[in-house]
């Protein structure tokens, strides 16, 4: 699987967020600044962009904004590709391969966590589930922090359990380093690890002195502060809490007759506290909170709305995860609940370190309903779910062979859809071809297949391609030749192309799944310009059948003049009928 993952690193173009991570990582190395992509800690992108930095890529920071909440990383990501073109893809691929180390770390973490009740269980089953997980493989070859957070989070929780059981110097060192690394991959662990640590103090074995654990915990906190300051280059540390610029409603409040916001801590005693680590950590959490408070359009099961759903991640888990893995997980959970009388204080404590993290992670992300875009937000819970599912192998002879069947089923599915794991949906959901009926964004289309589209164009040089693509960079910068299709919005005849065209026209088209489903996003025009699309290209999926597919995220359409004319006429008649119905309704209301 590692070999396939390394091959995929050069097969896929940079995803939407990777463009931002590339620019942010380069700014860290070249400027020593950490405003770009402040909503995620810089550990992963510092590693992933090191090859690009050392290669001497051309950069332009003249428009750099020193406010973290501006979110300028995506603009600078586009600029990187404008200046460096296809050569940047090689550096991206090398950086992705460096990130495979986190995939391997997760494998070791899962295999090292033995069954809490049966020391003879096979710990390699959990590692197998990790290695054959489409979600882990789909994001394990990217420079995004999600898989790193999952792997290092599992190591941190395991080391936390070992430390509270045997609080020696070695276990303290491992826990301090692992917890610091996990918190510096994704801010989720900055919230959850303190909660889990507090829990361990409450349920610590009687033989362990709580005072000793607290003293050791102080060492771990100091380790995090030192590690965070080193990672952020000792910038923005020891600032007064009341002097830090916040933008969310949780950390700030509006000022009357002004666009400025006032730090909520400024007039409190907490405002005088000096923060011993970089202010960018608190600002990153604040900006992420601001984004959830503001809310964005989200999509689930064919419905778009402003905001999200509390059950989004539960539905996503049901349709995205392999059925074999889910069956093993549910059997393990039901077996444990059915035999609750067998639980002992020791087994409850041991298993709480495995069960609590996924409950807290799913609970935390599900409570943030400002928007729902990505199942990857719950990836830190996956190592623990794999460990729970692996327990099924130990339940008896029947369940052992049942588990082996499920594992084989999952391995076949992963190999069958390689390397398009990001777009994977299970058989019950209809597979990747029907995935867009359930979810969009990084769950199926994140701009990863544009290089495949370029290869397709090279095989068909005679075709004048029109394309509406969901991407964070302009594909023209890596050699793709295209122009934007004519838009169509019902009831808005003024929305036309640069040539004055509206609706379907004859020709060849490549349209991303997110654009087919009506995503609101900037799309490249093909000449260096960008324009906003808000459902402009849904008419392709509504009225035409694709003739080819690039991965599972870009559909190819060939429309004849007759087909285009027929659909334009149907659309015109539907508009007239809708206008007539609306007019009749207004007359009746009057």
PyMOL commands that set and color helices and strands:
alter all, ss='L'
color gray80, all
select helices_A, chain A and resi 2-11+16-31+43-48+50-54+68-70+73-84+87-111+124-131+134-140+146-165+169-183+188-202+210-231+241-243+269-272+279-294+312-320+323-338+340-342+345-367+375-395+397-417+421-423+427-429+432-437+441-443+450-459+475-478+513-516+539-543+561-589
alter helices_A, ss='H'
color red, helices_A
select strands_A, chain A and resi 239-240+252-254+261-263+274-275+297-300+303-306+465-468+507-512+520-524+530-534+548-550+554-559
alter strands_A, ss='S'
color yellow, strands_A
deselect
rebuild
show_as cartoon
